[in-house]
Amino acid sequence: MLTLFLAFARWLDRLTLWAAMAATGVLALMVLVNVVLRYGFGSGSIGLQDLAAYAFAVLVILSVPLCHARGGHVRVEVISERLPAAYLPRADALAWALFLVPVFGLIVWAGWGDVVFSWSIREGSTNPGGLGGQYLVKAVLPIAAVLMAVQGLAALLRGNAA
């Protein structure tokens, strides 16, 4: 069961990485297109600007679980290097149970109503002539929160929660 969960966590990480890379590509392309349209042709598109903003939002949101899965989170512990080696895994397990799961669980719980409402009205851009589909972007936040808990648990189980 443990092997299956860790394989699932790795698959989720690869899927998240793919989505973040796609968002990065869309963001770079849309910024380039918007700059060329504005300064090269004197025109622009609110929809393309919205697409760049949506891609940026997805990239930033998905970067959090990606960073955590790779052990890239910031550790602010001035005494950890003076404590026994068994301290870090225990501290990480405690942090996962007391902070990571409750905080990201709160994000899912508190934001769920907004996401459901956004989907129910098929929320679009607040800009006149903007792009629809903002509800899709809003759905990424609770997904990323769940991914954080999964990747945190997977790091603990692998023993590299550093």
MODELLER restraints for C-alpha pairs under 7 A, 6 or more apart:
rsr = mdl.restraints
at = mdl.atoms
rsr.add(forms.Gaussian(group=physical.xy_distance, feature=features.Distance(at['CA:6:A'], at['CA:154:A']), mean=5.89, stdev=0.5))
rsr.add(forms.Gaussian(group=physical.xy_distance, feature=features.Distance(at['CA:9:A'], at['CA:150:A']), mean=6.59, stdev=0.5))
rsr.add(forms.Gaussian(group=physical.xy_distance, feature=features.Distance(at['CA:9:A'], at['CA:151:A']), mean=6.31, stdev=0.5))
rsr.add(forms.Gaussian(group=physical.xy_distance, feature=features.Distance(at['CA:9:A'], at['CA:154:A']), mean=6.47, stdev=0.5))
rsr.add(forms.Gaussian(group=physical.xy_distance, feature=features.Distance(at['CA:13:A'], at['CA:66:A']), mean=6.68, stdev=0.5))
rsr.add(forms.Gaussian(group=physical.xy_distance, feature=features.Distance(at['CA:16:A'], at['CA:62:A']), mean=6.69, stdev=0.5))
rsr.add(forms.Gaussian(group=physical.xy_distance, feature=features.Distance(at['CA:17:A'], at['CA:66:A']), mean=6.75, stdev=0.5))
rsr.add(forms.Gaussian(group=physical.xy_distance, feature=features.Distance(at['CA:20:A'], at['CA:59:A']), mean=5.13, stdev=0.5))
rsr.add(forms.Gaussian(group=physical.xy_distance, feature=features.Distance(at['CA:20:A'], at['CA:62:A']), mean=6.18, stdev=0.5))
rsr.add(forms.Gaussian(group=physical.xy_distance, feature=features.Distance(at['CA:23:A'], at['CA:55:A']), mean=4.81, stdev=0.5))
rsr.add(forms.Gaussian(group=physical.xy_distance, feature=features.Distance(at['CA:23:A'], at['CA:56:A']), mean=6.88, stdev=0.5))
rsr.add(forms.Gaussian(group=physical.xy_distance, feature=features.Distance(at['CA:23:A'], at['CA:58:A']), mean=6.54, stdev=0.5))
rsr.add(forms.Gaussian(group=physical.xy_distance, feature=features.Distance(at['CA:23:A'], at['CA:59:A']), mean=5.65, stdev=0.5))
rsr.add(forms.Gaussian(group=physical.xy_distance, feature=features.Distance(at['CA:24:A'], at['CA:55:A']), mean=6.90, stdev=0.5))
rsr.add(forms.Gaussian(group=physical.xy_distance, feature=features.Distance(at['CA:24:A'], at['CA:59:A']), mean=6.50, stdev=0.5))
rsr.add(forms.Gaussian(group=physical.xy_distance, feature=features.Distance(at['CA:26:A'], at['CA:52:A']), mean=6.89, stdev=0.5))
rsr.add(forms.Gaussian(group=physical.xy_distance, feature=features.Distance(at['CA:26:A'], at['CA:55:A']), mean=6.32, stdev=0.5))
rsr.add(forms.Gaussian(group=physical.xy_distance, feature=features.Distance(at['CA:27:A'], at['CA:52:A']), mean=4.85, stdev=0.5))
rsr.add(forms.Gaussian(group=physical.xy_distance, feature=features.Distance(at['CA:27:A'], at['CA:55:A']), mean=5.38, stdev=0.5))
rsr.add(forms.Gaussian(group=physical.xy_distance, feature=features.Distance(at['CA:27:A'], at['CA:56:A']), mean=6.20, stdev=0.5))
rsr.add(forms.Gaussian(group=physical.xy_distance, feature=features.Distance(at['CA:30:A'], at['CA:48:A']), mean=6.27, stdev=0.5))
rsr.add(forms.Gaussian(group=physical.xy_distance, feature=features.Distance(at['CA:30:A'], at['CA:52:A']), mean=5.44, stdev=0.5))
rsr.add(forms.Gaussian(group=physical.xy_distance, feature=features.Distance(at['CA:31:A'], at['CA:52:A']), mean=6.51, stdev=0.5))
rsr.add(forms.Gaussian(group=physical.xy_distance, feature=features.Distance(at['CA:34:A'], at['CA:44:A']), mean=6.25, stdev=0.5))
rsr.add(forms.Gaussian(group=physical.xy_distance, feature=features.Distance(at['CA:34:A'], at['CA:48:A']), mean=6.96, stdev=0.5))
rsr.add(forms.Gaussian(group=physical.xy_distance, feature=features.Distance(at['CA:34:A'], at['CA:49:A']), mean=6.91, stdev=0.5))
rsr.add(forms.Gaussian(group=physical.xy_distance, feature=features.Distance(at['CA:37:A'], at['CA:43:A']), mean=5.40, stdev=0.5))
rsr.add(forms.Gaussian(group=physical.xy_distance, feature=features.Distance(at['CA:37:A'], at['CA:44:A']), mean=5.39, stdev=0.5))
rsr.add(forms.Gaussian(group=physical.xy_distance, feature=features.Distance(at['CA:38:A'], at['CA:44:A']), mean=5.31, stdev=0.5))
rsr.add(forms.Gaussian(group=physical.xy_distance, feature=features.Distance(at['CA:46:A'], at['CA:129:A']), mean=6.37, stdev=0.5))
rsr.add(forms.Gaussian(group=physical.xy_distance, feature=features.Distance(at['CA:46:A'], at['CA:130:A']), mean=5.26, stdev=0.5))
rsr.add(forms.Gaussian(group=physical.xy_distance, feature=features.Distance(at['CA:47:A'], at['CA:129:A']), mean=6.78, stdev=0.5))
rsr.add(forms.Gaussian(group=physical.xy_distance, feature=features.Distance(at['CA:47:A'], at['CA:130:A']), mean=4.56, stdev=0.5))
rsr.add(forms.Gaussian(group=physical.xy_distance, feature=features.Distance(at['CA:47:A'], at['CA:131:A']), mean=4.58, stdev=0.5))
rsr.add(forms.Gaussian(group=physical.xy_distance, feature=features.Distance(at['CA:50:A'], at['CA:130:A']), mean=6.35, stdev=0.5))
rsr.add(forms.Gaussian(group=physical.xy_distance, feature=features.Distance(at['CA:50:A'], at['CA:131:A']), mean=5.93, stdev=0.5))
rsr.add(forms.Gaussian(group=physical.xy_distance, feature=features.Distance(at['CA:51:A'], at['CA:131:A']), mean=6.94, stdev=0.5))
rsr.add(forms.Gaussian(group=physical.xy_distance, feature=features.Distance(at['CA:54:A'], at['CA:137:A']), mean=6.41, stdev=0.5))
rsr.add(forms.Gaussian(group=physical.xy_distance, feature=features.Distance(at['CA:58:A'], at['CA:137:A']), mean=6.43, stdev=0.5))
rsr.add(forms.Gaussian(group=physical.xy_distance, feature=features.Distance(at['CA:58:A'], at['CA:140:A']), mean=6.74, stdev=0.5))
rsr.add(forms.Gaussian(group=physical.xy_distance, feature=features.Distance(at['CA:61:A'], at['CA:141:A']), mean=6.38, stdev=0.5))
rsr.add(forms.Gaussian(group=physical.xy_distance, feature=features.Distance(at['CA:61:A'], at['CA:144:A']), mean=6.57, stdev=0.5))
rsr.add(forms.Gaussian(group=physical.xy_distance, feature=features.Distance(at['CA:62:A'], at['CA:144:A']), mean=5.94, stdev=0.5))
rsr.add(forms.Gaussian(group=physical.xy_distance, feature=features.Distance(at['CA:65:A'], at['CA:144:A']), mean=6.39, stdev=0.5))
rsr.add(forms.Gaussian(group=physical.xy_distance, feature=features.Distance(at['CA:65:A'], at['CA:147:A']), mean=5.97, stdev=0.5))
rsr.add(forms.Gaussian(group=physical.xy_distance, feature=features.Distance(at['CA:65:A'], at['CA:148:A']), mean=4.84, stdev=0.5))
rsr.add(forms.Gaussian(group=physical.xy_distance, feature=features.Distance(at['CA:65:A'], at['CA:151:A']), mean=6.82, stdev=0.5))
rsr.add(forms.Gaussian(group=physical.xy_distance, feature=features.Distance(at['CA:67:A'], at['CA:73:A']), mean=6.29, stdev=0.5))
rsr.add(forms.Gaussian(group=physical.xy_distance, feature=features.Distance(at['CA:68:A'], at['CA:151:A']), mean=6.85, stdev=0.5))
rsr.add(forms.Gaussian(group=physical.xy_distance, feature=features.Distance(at['CA:69:A'], at['CA:151:A']), mean=5.34, stdev=0.5))
rsr.add(forms.Gaussian(group=physical.xy_distance, feature=features.Distance(at['CA:69:A'], at['CA:152:A']), mean=7.00, stdev=0.5))
rsr.add(forms.Gaussian(group=physical.xy_distance, feature=features.Distance(at['CA:69:A'], at['CA:155:A']), mean=6.89, stdev=0.5))
rsr.add(forms.Gaussian(group=physical.xy_distance, feature=features.Distance(at['CA:71:A'], at['CA:161:A']), mean=6.47, stdev=0.5))
rsr.add(forms.Gaussian(group=physical.xy_distance, feature=features.Distance(at['CA:71:A'], at['CA:162:A']), mean=5.70, stdev=0.5))
rsr.add(forms.Gaussian(group=physical.xy_distance, feature=features.Distance(at['CA:89:A'], at['CA:161:A']), mean=6.88, stdev=0.5))
rsr.add(forms.Gaussian(group=physical.xy_distance, feature=features.Distance(at['CA:92:A'], at['CA:161:A']), mean=6.33, stdev=0.5))
rsr.add(forms.Gaussian(group=physical.xy_distance, feature=features.Distance(at['CA:93:A'], at['CA:156:A']), mean=6.56, stdev=0.5))
rsr.add(forms.Gaussian(group=physical.xy_distance, feature=features.Distance(at['CA:96:A'], at['CA:152:A']), mean=6.60, stdev=0.5))
rsr.add(forms.Gaussian(group=physical.xy_distance, feature=features.Distance(at['CA:100:A'], at['CA:149:A']), mean=6.68, stdev=0.5))
rsr.add(forms.Gaussian(group=physical.xy_distance, feature=features.Distance(at['CA:101:A'], at['CA:149:A']), mean=5.66, stdev=0.5))
rsr.add(forms.Gaussian(group=physical.xy_distance, feature=features.Distance(at['CA:104:A'], at['CA:145:A']), mean=5.01, stdev=0.5))
rsr.add(forms.Gaussian(group=physical.xy_distance, feature=features.Distance(at['CA:107:A'], at['CA:142:A']), mean=6.70, stdev=0.5))
rsr.add(forms.Gaussian(group=physical.xy_distance, feature=features.Distance(at['CA:107:A'], at['CA:145:A']), mean=6.79, stdev=0.5))
rsr.add(forms.Gaussian(group=physical.xy_distance, feature=features.Distance(at['CA:108:A'], at['CA:142:A']), mean=4.83, stdev=0.5))
rsr.add(forms.Gaussian(group=physical.xy_distance, feature=features.Distance(at['CA:108:A'], at['CA:145:A']), mean=6.57, stdev=0.5))
rsr.add(forms.Gaussian(group=physical.xy_distance, feature=features.Distance(at['CA:115:A'], at['CA:135:A']), mean=6.79, stdev=0.5))
rsr.add(forms.Gaussian(group=physical.xy_distance, feature=features.Distance(at['CA:115:A'], at['CA:138:A']), mean=5.98, stdev=0.5))
rsr.add(forms.Gaussian(group=physical.xy_distance, feature=features.Distance(at['CA:115:A'], at['CA:139:A']), mean=5.91, stdev=0.5))
rsr.add(forms.Gaussian(group=physical.xy_distance, feature=features.Distance(at['CA:118:A'], at['CA:135:A']), mean=5.12, stdev=0.5))
rsr.add(forms.Gaussian(group=physical.xy_distance, feature=features.Distance(at['CA:119:A'], at['CA:135:A']), mean=5.34, stdev=0.5))
rsr.add(forms.Gaussian(group=physical.xy_distance, feature=features.Distance(at['CA:122:A'], at['CA:133:A']), mean=6.66, stdev=0.5))
rsr.add(forms.Gaussian(group=physical.xy_distance, feature=features.Distance(at['CA:122:A'], at['CA:135:A']), mean=6.09, stdev=0.5))
rsr.add(forms.Gaussian(group=physical.xy_distance, feature=features.Distance(at['CA:123:A'], at['CA:132:A']), mean=6.70, stdev=0.5))
rsr.add(forms.Gaussian(group=physical.xy_distance, feature=features.Distance(at['CA:123:A'], at['CA:133:A']), mean=6.22, stdev=0.5))
rsr.add(forms.Gaussian(group=physical.xy_distance, feature=features.Distance(at['CA:123:A'], at['CA:134:A']), mean=5.57, stdev=0.5))
rsr.add(forms.Gaussian(group=physical.xy_distance, feature=features.Distance(at['CA:123:A'], at['CA:135:A']), mean=5.29, stdev=0.5))
rsr.add(forms.Gaussian(group=physical.xy_distance, feature=features.Distance(at['CA:124:A'], at['CA:131:A']), mean=6.20, stdev=0.5))
rsr.add(forms.Gaussian(group=physical.xy_distance, feature=features.Distance(at['CA:124:A'], at['CA:132:A']), mean=3.81, stdev=0.5))
rsr.add(forms.Gaussian(group=physical.xy_distance, feature=features.Distance(at['CA:124:A'], at['CA:133:A']), mean=5.07, stdev=0.5))
rsr.add(forms.Gaussian(group=physical.xy_distance, feature=features.Distance(at['CA:124:A'], at['CA:134:A']), mean=4.78, stdev=0.5))
rsr.add(forms.Gaussian(group=physical.xy_distance, feature=features.Distance(at['CA:124:A'], at['CA:135:A']), mean=6.88, stdev=0.5))
rsr.add(forms.Gaussian(group=physical.xy_distance, feature=features.Distance(at['CA:125:A'], at['CA:131:A']), mean=5.48, stdev=0.5))
rsr.add(forms.Gaussian(group=physical.xy_distance, feature=features.Distance(at['CA:125:A'], at['CA:132:A']), mean=5.62, stdev=0.5))
rsr.add(forms.Gaussian(group=physical.xy_distance, feature=features.Distance(at['CA:125:A'], at['CA:134:A']), mean=6.16, stdev=0.5))
rsr.add(forms.Gaussian(group=physical.xy_distance, feature=features.Distance(at['CA:155:A'], at['CA:161:A']), mean=4.66, stdev=0.5))
